[in-house]
Each structure stands twice: as C-alpha cells, then as structure tokens.
Amino acid sequence: MRPARALIDLNALRHNYRLAREISAAKALAVIKADAYGHGAVRCAQALADEVDGFAVACIEEALQLREAGIAQPILLLEGFFEPQELVLIEQHRLWCVVHSMWQLEALEQANLSQPLTIWLKLDSGMHRVGLHPDDFAAAYQRLMKCAQVEKIVLMSHFARADELDCSCSAEQVAVFEQAREGLDAEVSLRNSPALLGWPDVPSDWVRPGIMLYGATPFEQAQAVAARLQPVMTLESKIISVRELPAGQPVGYGARFVTERPTRVGVVAMGYADGYPRHAPTGTPVMIDGKPSRLIGRVSMDMLTVDLTDLPDSGLGSRVELWGKQVLASDVAAHAGTIPYQLFCNLRRVPLLYLGG
Ligand SMILES: *Cc1c(COP(=O)(O)O)cnc(C)c1O
C-alpha cells in the first residue's frame, strides 16, 4: 500500500473551535466549506456537533451532504442561493441563507414558502466582492423585516485584509459597517479567522472561524493567539528509494537541482497529484524521522526528493512529514508562494485517517 496519507486529529479541531469561542466570547459558526478545507466535512461536522453553534458552507450541495449525514445543527449558506429554485430545499432543510445581492432579496420576496427563514444580510463594507452597497443596506433590511418569508436577520460583512495586522483598512471596514447598520436592531457577524485572532475589538455576536479551526495561522508573521492553535492535518509518507550521488549530479525533472556535495537523496511517495505544491522550491522544510531536512529538486506528480545527507540514521522506510505538527503548513505555503488554505483544499488522492473521533 502506498504510504502517503493525511492524519486528521479531531481533538485538535475541537481544541481550535473552543479557542475561537473562548477568545471571541461569541457564538461561532464552524466554516466547513470546501470539504472542511480538505479535512472531510462530514467527519469534521460530526466531531464538532455536540458543541457547535452552527456550521457554514459555500453552497447547498455542501449543506445537503451534511444533512444527509445526519447533521441537524444550523447550517449557513455563505453565498445564499445561486438560483431561486433552491429556496424550496433551503426551507425543507432549515438552512440559514446569506442575502448578498438585490436579485436574491427580490427572489426571496417573491418566493412562496410556508416557513420563514433565517437570513444573514451581507454588506459590502469595502472588499467589493459580494454584499449590498452601504446606501442600500438599511432599506434592504426594512424590506426583509416586512417579508413574510423572513423570521430572523443577522447583519454581516467580510474583511479583505484582516490578516494585515498593521493596516487600518479593517478598522475602515468596521466604520462603514457601523454606519450602514445604525439604528438596525439585529445581531452582527464580522470576524473570520484573522479578525478573530488579531482584531479583538471588532464587534461580532457571531464569529466565522475557518482556517484557524484547522490549526493554521492566517498571518505571515508570528502572532500570540495563533501560536495556541493545534495543527489538525498531518500529511505524511515514507522514503521509497535512496541513492548516493557525487557532487555535480542533477536530480529530477529539468535538472532543477544539482548536487553541491556528495548527497544522499531520498525519494518520497508524495507528489503534486496528492496536492503537494509543485511550486515548492528546493529548501522547503520537511521532517524526516522527526528531524528537519529539506526538499530538493522539482516535485513530480507522484514523488518528490529530499536531502538525507545529514541524516545518516534515516533511509528506506523513514517517515516523512510534509506538513503537520512539526512542519507548519503555513511555512510550506510561504516557501511555495501560496497560503495554507490552498494547500489544504488541494489535497487529493491520499486517504484521510481520523484520530480522536
Ligand atoms: C470562508 C469564509 C470564512 C472563513 O474564513 P477564514 O479566513 O478561513 O477564517 C468566513 N466568512 C466567510 C463569508 C467566508 O466565505
């Protein structure tokens, strides 16, 4: 059996969820869209079901998968519906629904529902992706209040740059939000992971942690609260071949790496078809039998190569951690010019093994 696999530590997931609630003193929707950022949405939802205030996903397909697995907690559709026909299922499965555009508001007003819905009305406070314009926000709220299809309204917005701790732009977005919701008597939700970890004064009756649940920091620099997160996923494999090369020998596709000294090269069963980033350069950290080493040469589809020269006790069959509790996914991502979000979401082919279920 191929030794590549991803271990998913559900105790760490629960620890991170509790940390989100503890530091925010708010209700927390566990964001498990995109198959829980590659961690397996159903298993993650089951692990959190006893304590969670609710879940958030990107679309109705993701929500129905959870309902089919018996998840009964509230589930918020972060982009609402894509077609008005979805409202039937939204009602039937008691899903919470974001309204981010006027066309959704109009479709909701015209829908024929027998039970009213919980609506999260989204403001564009500066990200300029989805959300209502600040000038339209209060009027949209009043329309929803009058709408027989609506039972409860939560006001929300999303940050564009909350991971930049020295930037005033998040405070500006909060100011836009505060002005737009002036006089509206409803709960609010602003904070995603970086805002939750880094912006303690931002109001939020509901927080929406995503990446922090999986134990990865959204920040490029060290941050005190993020240091308390526990990595959930460990991507690991084994050395399947070893060779000794003299100095001056190329390794792998494109001869991107040429040995500078006599080198012991280890071949690991892990490649970009598993989601390991092809753009990770020579020098990207790995752990081999618990000791630090580095990637060398180009990542192939099914294999990659590491430097064993300074690890004489390691060789065929040695355990390699690509990311996890020792090699942080955020470090690998920084080397590869991406973010831990994308590393996790790109995971494929490797079996997921759950611990602490
Ligand atoms: C994905 C998402 C989140 C979670 O973001 P993280 O940075 O992973 O915490 C929160 N809110 C909305 C609207 C999202 O789309």
The ligand as a MOL file (V3000), in Angstrom:
LIG
                    3D

  0  0  0     0  0            999 V3000
M  V30 BEGIN CTAB
M  V30 COUNTS 15 15 0 0 0
M  V30 BEGIN ATOM
M  V30 1 C -14.5640 31.2660 4.0750 0
M  V30 2 C -15.2490 32.3110 4.8540 0
M  V30 3 C -14.9400 32.4970 6.2100 0
M  V30 4 C -13.8170 31.7770 6.9100 0
M  V30 5 O -12.6060 32.4470 6.6170 0
M  V30 6 P -11.2340 32.0570 7.3130 0
M  V30 7 O -10.2720 33.0860 6.8740 0
M  V30 8 O -10.8650 30.6960 6.8100 0
M  V30 9 O -11.4920 32.0520 8.7710 0
M  V30 10 C -15.6940 33.4060 6.9240 0
M  V30 11 N -16.6670 34.1360 6.3100 0
M  V30 12 C -16.9690 33.9950 5.0170 0
M  V30 13 C -18.0370 34.8320 4.4050 0
M  V30 14 C -16.2540 33.0960 4.2310 0
M  V30 15 O -16.5480 32.9710 2.9360 0
M  V30 END ATOM
M  V30 BEGIN BOND
M  V30 1 1 1 2
M  V30 2 1 2 3
M  V30 3 2 2 14
M  V30 4 1 3 4
M  V30 5 2 3 10
M  V30 6 1 4 5
M  V30 7 1 5 6
M  V30 8 2 6 7
M  V30 9 1 6 8
M  V30 10 1 6 9
M  V30 11 1 10 11
M  V30 12 2 11 12
M  V30 13 1 12 13
M  V30 14 1 12 14
M  V30 15 1 14 15
M  V30 END BOND
M  V30 END CTAB
M  END
